[in-house]
Amino acid sequence: MNIFGRSSVRWRIALIYFMLFFVVLAVVSVYLVGRIEQYQLSSLKENIERTISESNLPASLGAYDSLSESGEEIQQTLDSSWSSFSEELSVVDERLRVCASTNANLVGQSAADVFDAVIIASCLLTGENGESDAVLSGGIPVKNLCYIIESARDPGVIYVRADLSSIQAFVAQSRLIFIRAILIALLVTVILGFVLANSITRPINDVTDTVIKMAGGDFSQSVQVKSDDEIGQLAEMFNLMREKLEGTLSEITGEKNKLSTILEYMADGLVAIDLDGGIIHVNPAARAILGLSDDAPIPGDYDALMGCIAENISLSRIKASCEKQGAQDVFSRGSGIFAIHYDRFKDEDGEDIGIIILIQDITERQKLEDMQRDFVANVSHELKTPLTTIKSYTETLIDGAVEDRDTAVSFLEIVDGEADRMTRLVKDLLQLSRLDHRQERMDFREGNIVSLVKRCIIKVEMTAQQKGHQILCRFDPQETFRVLMDNDRMEQVVLNVLTNAIKYTPEGGLITVDIDADGREVRVSIADNGIGIAEDELPRIFERFYRVDKARSRKMGGTGLGLAITKQIVEEHQGTITAESTLGKGTKFTITLPRAVHKGIPNIE
C-alpha cells in the first residue's frame, strides 16, 4: 500500500495551510517593515524640522546682509548652539559655498562638491524646501534636507545631512526579527496544519480501511462518528451504506446459494453458454449425462462439448432455432435418449447474452411410452382373438349350425373356452392394476416358506406326471425358514413359476426345486431343462404380455401377465425374483425373500 498516496490529502491540506500563512505573514512583514522604515525616516525629518523651527535658525540667519561675509559669526553661532545637534548642519550661500557647518571640514568648500547641488539649486530657485536620499562614498546612507534662508540681498539655504545607518540597522534588525517570527509561526503552522489535516483525514482513512476490509468480505466493520460536521455526516452515511450493502449482499448470497444448490442437485442437466459458444456453466447432472467426471476439464466451447453428439443440436442450429423463442429437440447418446430444451437469456438491458440449455434423460419415459403402446396393442390383440372366435362361432350357430346338436355343443365349448380366456385376462389385468396402485390387500403373517413350497409341488404334481416330468426336491422337507408373507399371494407366485416350468419343458423333463437361507434371506430356486430363453430376450420376460414363444404361449392358454404379476407380488414382499437361462438348456428362477424379524404377528403353517 502506498503510504504517501494515502497521505496526499493530508500533505495538500498542510501545504495549503502553510502557503496561506506564509503569504499572509510575508505580506504583513513586508508591509510592517516598510511602515517602520517610513516611520523612522518621517520621525527623523520631523525632529529636524521641529528643531530648526523651534530654534528660529532660518529667521536669524536671514537677518544677515551677506551670509558669505558673516561666515565667521554664523560659525560661532553654530559652534555654540548646535554642537549637540546629532545631525550635520551647514549654511550655504547663493554662490553654493559652505559658509558655516557643524562639520568644520566642510567650511569654505563648494556645496556642489560635497552636497546634492540639485536640491540646493531647486530650493534657491523656487524658495521651497527640498530633500533627497544619497549614499556617501563610504557606503553610508544619508538623508539630505534643504531649508531656504530668506534674505533680501544674499539668500542661502540651511543644508542638513542626516546619517541613516542607525535607521537602516534598526530596519534590518526588525526585518530579521520578523523573519524569525515568520519561521517560528510557519513551524507552528505546519504542526497545526498537520494536526488539522489529520483531524480531517483520519475519518477518511478510517473509511478507507473499512472499505479495504469490506472488500475482503468483512462487513462487521463500522466507522466511528466523532463530530457533527460534514466528515461526521459522511461517516454516518457510510455506516448506513455498509448496513444496507451487508443486507443486500447477504440476500444476494442467499439467493446465489439457493440457485447453486438447485443447479447442483437438479435431476436435469443444465448448460449455459454465451452467444459465441463459450461455456459459462455445466451442472453435475449435465456432466453425468455427457460422460464427464467431476474433476474432468470442460471442453472450451459448446460444439466440442455437445455439438459433436448430433448435428441437430450444433451451435449454429440451436442459435437459429431459438432466434425468436425457445425450442426443443431430441438426441441419442449411447443407449440413452435425451430431450434438449433451449432458449436465449438476456441482460438487464434486454440484450441477448447467451443460451440456456436444459437436458432431460427421457430414456425411461420413452421405454414406458413404448411399453404403454405395446400394452395397449397386446391387450387389444389378446381381446380381439377370443372376441373374433366367439363372433365367428356365434354367427355360425345363428346361421343354422345350432340345429346340429353335436356341432352346437362343440362350438359352445369353444366359445366358453374363449370366454374363460378373456375372464382370466381381465382378472390378471385387474390384479396388476390393484398391485400398481397398492390396492391389493396383503395379509402378512409369519410362515414357513418350506411348507408353502411343498403344498405348491403337491398341487402341480399331477400335471407334471401327465407330461412325464420329474420334480426333484433338493431341500429338507423338515426344515423351517420363516418369512413374513401373504400366504395366498406367495402361493400364487410359486405356482406360477412351477406351472411355467412344466409348460415350457418337453415331456420327460426334470424340474428341480431348492430352498436355502442365510442369516437375512431365504432363496427359493426352481429350475427346469426346458426350451430356455434367448439372452437378448431374458431382460424382458417380466414385461406385461411379453412371450418368448408367442404361438406356444397362446396355445397353452397363457396371457403373458403371469410373470409380471409374480414380480409385483414379490416386490410387495420386499423381495426379488431373477431368471437365468440358456436357450435349449433350461431356465432357473430364484425368489429371494427377507427372513421374518417381526414379533407378535400371527403364524401360519
N, C-alpha and C positions, 0 to 999 in steps of 0.2 A: 504494500500500500504506500502511496506517495504522500509522505507527511507534509511536505511543502505544499503539495497540491491541496491537501485538506486544509492547510493553514493560510491559503492565499487570501481568503476573505479577511481573516484576522490581520494579515500584513497590510492589505489595502486600507482597511479601516484605520489601523495605526499610522500608516503613511499619510493618509488624508488628514488625520488629526494633527500629525506632526507638521505637514506642509502648511496647514491653516494657521497654526500657532506661529510657525516660523515667519510666514509672510506678514502676519499681524505684528509680531514683535519687531521684525525688521523695519517695517514701515514706521511703527511708533518710535523705534530707536533713532532712525534717521531723522524723523521729524523733531524729536526732542533734542537730539544733539545739535541740529541746525538752529532750533529755537534758543538753546543755551548759548551757542556762539553769537547769534544775533543779539541776545540779551546782554552778553558781556561787552560786545562792541558798542551797543547803544548806551549801556551804562557808562563805559569809558568816555564816549563822546559827550554825554550829558554832564558828567562830572567836570570834564574840561571846560565845556561851555559855561556851566554854572560857576566854576572857579574864576574864569575870565570875566564873566558878567558881574559877579559879586565884587571882584577887585576893581572894577571900573577901569581896567587897563586900557581898553581902546580909547576911551574918552580922554584919559590923562595923557596918552601918547599923542592924541590928536591936538593937544594944546601946544605942542612944539611947532615952531615955524618950519624947521627943517629937521627931519629925522636923521639925515646924514651928518649934519653939523652938531646935533645934540647926542651923538652916539655914546660919548663917554658918560654923560649924565644918565642916559637911559640904561647904560650897562650897570651903573651904580645902583639904579633902582631895582634892576633885575637881581643883582647880587644880594641886595639887602632884603627884598620882599619875596623873591621867587626861588631862593636857593633850596627851599624844602619841596618845591614842586617836583613831583615824580616824573614828569614828562619833560621832554626837551622843548624849550620855548625860545623863539628867535624873532627879532624885529627886522623886517626887510623894507628898504625904502623903494621908491618908484624906479630907481635905476638897478633894482634887483641886487643891491649889496646888503650883506648882513651887517646891520648897524650894531646890534647887540644880541647876546644869546646866553642862555644858561649853560651852553657848551662853549667855553672860551675858545676852542679850536676853530669854531665856525666864524668868529667875528672877523669882518673885513673880507670874507670870501664872497664869491659870486653865488647868489642863490640858485642860478641856473645850473651850477656845477654840483651842488650838494642837495638841493631840494627839487621838488616837482615843479618845474617852471610853468607848466601848463596851468595848474590851478592858481598859481600866483598871478599869472597874466590875466586869467579869466576873472579873478577876484578884483584886480586893479581896473580892468576894463568895464566890468558890469557892476561893480560895487556890491556884489553878493558874496557871501561866504562860500568856500569850497572845501572839498575833501577828496582823498584818494587813498588807495592801498598800494603798498610797494614792498619790495624785498631788497634790503641793502646788500652790498657786495658780500658780506659775511653770512648771507643767508638769513638775516634777521628780518622778520616780518614787521612792518610798521604801518601805523595809521597816520596819514598826513591831513591836518586841519588848517584851514587858512581863513583868517578873520580880517576884514577891511578896517584900516585906520583912516578915519575921515579927517582930512586936513585941507585947508583951502589952498596952501601953497605947495606943500610937499607930502602927498598921500603915501601910504605904505600899507603893509599887512603884518599881522601877527601870525607867525607860522609855528604850529605845534606839531611835533613828531613823537607819536606815542609808540612804544615798543609793545608789540602784540605777542611776544614769545610766551609770556605767562598765560595769556588768554588761550593761545593755541595749545599750550601744555595742559591747561585745565580742560579744554575741549577734548584733547586726545585722551586724557585720563577718564573723562566722562564717557567717551566712546568705548574705552576699554572696559569700564565698569558695566556699561550696557551690554557689551559683547559677552562678558562673563555671566551677566544676569540672563541674557538670552540663552546661553549654553545650558545654564542650570535649569532655566524654565523649559527648554526643549527636552532635557533629560527627564524632568518631571513629566513633561507632556507625553514623551514616549512611554514612560511607565504607566501613566494614567491611560494613554491610548491603548496599550496592550490590555490593561485591566478592563477598560470599556469594551474593547473588541472581543475580549474573552467572554465578558458577560453577554455579549450579543451572539457570539458564535458557539458558545457552549451548548445551548439548546439545539442549535443546528447540528452540531457534532453528535449530540445525543440522538437526534432524529436519524442522522446518517448511520450511526452504529446500530440503531434499532432496525433500520431498513436492511442493513447487511445481515443481521441475524434473521430477519423475516425472510430474506432471500434464501437463507439456509434452511428454512422450514420452521423456525421457532417463532410462533405468533403469540407467545405468552408475554413478550416484552411490551413495556409502555414507557412513554416519555413523561418525566416529572414536570408538572406545571408550577413554575416558581414566580410568575408575575401575571399581571392582568393586561400587559401591553400586547402589541401585535405578535411578538415572539410567543407569549403565553397562549394567545388565541391560536397560533399556528400549532403549538404542542397539543392543545385541546382538540383541534380539528384532526391532527394526525392520529391521536388516540382513538377518536371516533371512527376515522377511516380504518384503523387497524382492526377495531372490533367488527365493523361491517365486512371488511375483507376476510377476517378469520371465519365469520359466519358463512360468507359466500363460498370461500374455498372449502370449508367443511361440508357444505351442501353439495358442491361440485364433486368433492372427493367421494362422498357417499353415493352420489348418482353414478360416478365412474366405477366405483366398486360394485354397485349393483349391476351395471352394464357388463363389467368384466366377468362377474360371476355368471350372469345369464349366458354370455358368449362362451364361457368356459364349460358350462355344464349342459348347454342346449344339445339336444339329440341330433339336430340337423347341422350340416356343415355350413359355415359362412366364410366367404372370401370377399374382401374389399380391395378394389384396385383403383388407380387413377385412370384418367382418360387415355394415357399413353401405355397402359397395361402394367405399370409398376405395382408391385404387391404392397398393400397397406397393412392388411391383417388377414391371418388364417387361423381359425379357431381349432381346438383339438379334434372336434368331430370331423372337420374338413380334412385334417391331417390323416385321420384314420381312414376316411373314405378314399383319399388319394394315395394311401400307402406310404405316408411319411411318418417316421418315428418322431418322438418328442424332441430329440436332440439333432434331428437331421436338418441341414440347411435348406431354406426355402429357395426354389429357383428365382432367378432375377426378375422374370416377367410372367405375365399371365399365360401366354402361349406355351412357354416352357413348363408351366405348372399344369394347365388344363387344356389348352388349345390343341395339344398334340393327341388328346384322347379321341376326339371325334371332330370332324370338320364342321358340324352344325353348331358347335359351341366355341369356335375360334373367336379371337378378339374382334376381328372385323365383322363377323356375323352377329355377335351379341350387341355390338355398338350400333349396328344398323337396325337390329330388331327392336331395341329399346330407345330409338331416337325420340319417339313421342310419348310412349307409355311402356310399362313393364311388359315383359314377355316371358315365355317358358318353353322348355324343350325337354327331351329325354335322351339319355345316353347310357351305354352299357360299358362296364369296366369289369373284366374278369367274369365271374358268374353273377355279378350284381347288376341291378337295373336302378338307375337314379334319375330323379326328376330335378331339373335345374330351373330356378326362377330368378330373374334378374331385372334390375331397374336402375336408373341413374339417381344419384343423390346430389343435392345442391348445397351451396354455401349460404350464408346469411343474406347475400345479395341476390339469391335466386339463380346463380350461375352454376352450370353443371361442373362438378369437380371430380366425379368418379362413378363407379358402378358397384353396386352391392349385389352379391351373388349368393343365393341360398340353395344348398344341395340337400335333397331328401333321398334316403335309401328306401325305394319302393319295391324292393325285391320281394319281401314277404307279402306286401299288399298285392303285388302283381300275381304272386303264386296263389294268394287267397282268391283273387278275382278269377284266375284260371280254374281253381278248384270249384268256385261257385258256378262258373259256366259249365264245367264238367258235371257238377252235381245236378244242375237243372237238366242238362242233356241226358244224364244217366237216369234220373227219376222219370223224365218223360219217356225214355226208351223202355225202362222197366215196366211202366204202367201201360205204355202203348201196346207191348207184345201181348199180355194177357187180355187186354181190352179188345184187341183185334181178333184174338182167338175166340173170345166169348161172343163178340159180334158175329163172327163168321158162322159159328155153330148155332147160335140162336136164330139167325136168318135161315139157315138150312132147315132147322126144326119148323120154323114158321111156314116155310115153302112146302112142307108136307112130310118131312122126314119123321115128324112126331107120330105118324101113323104106324111106323115100323118100330115096335117096342124095343127090340134089341139095339137098333141104331140110336133111338132116342135116349135109352139108358146110357149107351156108350158116350154120346155127345154130352149128356148132362153130367157124367162123371168128369169129362174133360173140363166142362165149364166150372164144376165145383172145385176141381184142382187149381184152375187158374184163379178162381175167387180166393181160395186159400192162399195161393201165392201172393196175391195182392194184399190180403189181410196181413200176412207175415211182413210184407214190405212196409205197409203203413204202420204196423206195430213197431218194427225196428226204427222207422223214421221218428215216430213219436218218442220212443225211448231215447234216441240220440238227442232229440230236441230237449227233452227233460234233463238229460245229463249236461248238455251245453249250458242250460240256464239254471243249473243247480236246483232243479225242481224234482229230481228223482230222490225220493226219501230213502235214506240208508239207515238200517237198524244195526249199528255197530255193536258187536259183542266179542268178548274174548272166546276164541275157539281153537280147536286143534286142526290145523290145516291138513295133517296126515289123514285124519278121519274123513274130512271132506273129499280129499282126492280119492280115497278108497271107495266112497259112495259113488263118485262120478265114474270110476272104472267099472263098477258093477253095472251101472246104467247103460254103458255103451258096449259091454262085453258081448251081448247077444249080436249086435250089429257087426262087431269085429269078427266074430266067429262065422257069420254068414259070408264074409269075404275071405275067410281063411287066414285072418290076421292073428298074430300072437302079441298079446300085451304083456310086456315084461316089466315087473315092478322091482326096481333096484333099491328100494328104501325099506327100512324096518317097519312093518305094519304096527308094531307096538310102541314105536317112538312117538313122542309128543312135542310138537312145535306150535306154541300158542301165538296167534296173531289176532289183531283187532280187525274184525271184518263183518260185512253183511253176508250172512250165510247164503242166502238165495242168489245174490249178485255174484259172489265169488264162485258158487257152483256153476252159474251160467258161464263164467269165464273159462273154467276148467273144461266144462262140457264142450264149449265151442272149439277150443284148441284140440281136444281129443277127437271130436267129430270131423274137423278138417283133416286131421292126420289119417283117419280111417278113409275119408272121401278120396283124398289125393294120393293114397298108397295103393299100388296094384295088388291084386289078390295074392295071398301068401306072404304078405309083408310083415315087418317087425316094428312094433311101436314100443318104445322104451320110456318109462316114467321114473323120475328120480327126484328125491327131496333131500336137501341138505341145508344146514344152517351154520351161522357163526354167532358171535355174541350179539349182533344187532339185526341181522337179516335172515329171512328164510327164502330159499330159492326152490321153485318147482320147475323141473325141466321135462318137457315132452318132446321126444324125437322120433322121427319115422325114417324109413328108407324109400320114400315115395318119389314122385316126379321131380321134386325140388323146385327152386325158384332161381331165375337168372340173376346175376349180380347187379345189373342195372335196374332191375325191377324190384329188388329187395327193399329199398328205402320207401317204396310207395304202397306196400301191402297193407298199411294201416289207414290208407285213404279210403274215403267212402266210395262205394261202388267200384272200387278197383279190383279187377280179377286178373290173375296171371294167365289162366286159360279160360277165356270168357265163354267159349262154346260149352266146355265141360262143366263149368260152374253153373250155367243156367240149366243144363240138362240134369244136374244133381240137385237143383232146387235152391241154390244159394242166391241171396240178394246182394251180396257184395258189401254188406254192412256189418257182418259179424265181427271181424277183427277191429273195425273202428269202434264198435260198442265195447268190445273187450278192452281195448286200450283206455277208453274213457273210464270204465269201471275200475280198472287197476289204478289209474291215476287218482281217482276219488279215494282210494285206499292208501294214498301216499306211496304207491309202489311204481314199478316199471315193468314193461314187457318188451323183450327184444327177440329178434329172429336171426338165426344163422342158417344158411342154406347153400347147397351146391347143386347145380342143375343136373338132374338124373340120378342123384345120390341121396336125396332126402333133405328134410328141414328139421331144425330144432328151435322150439320156442322156450324161453326162460322167463318165468314170472317171479319177480322179486318183491317181497313184502317186508315191512318192518315188524320185528317181534314186538309182542304186546308188553307195554310197560305201565299201563293204566291200572289203577286199583279201584275196587268197588264196583266193577262193571259185570253184569250177569254173564255167566259162562254158557257156552253151548258145546255140545259134543257132536 
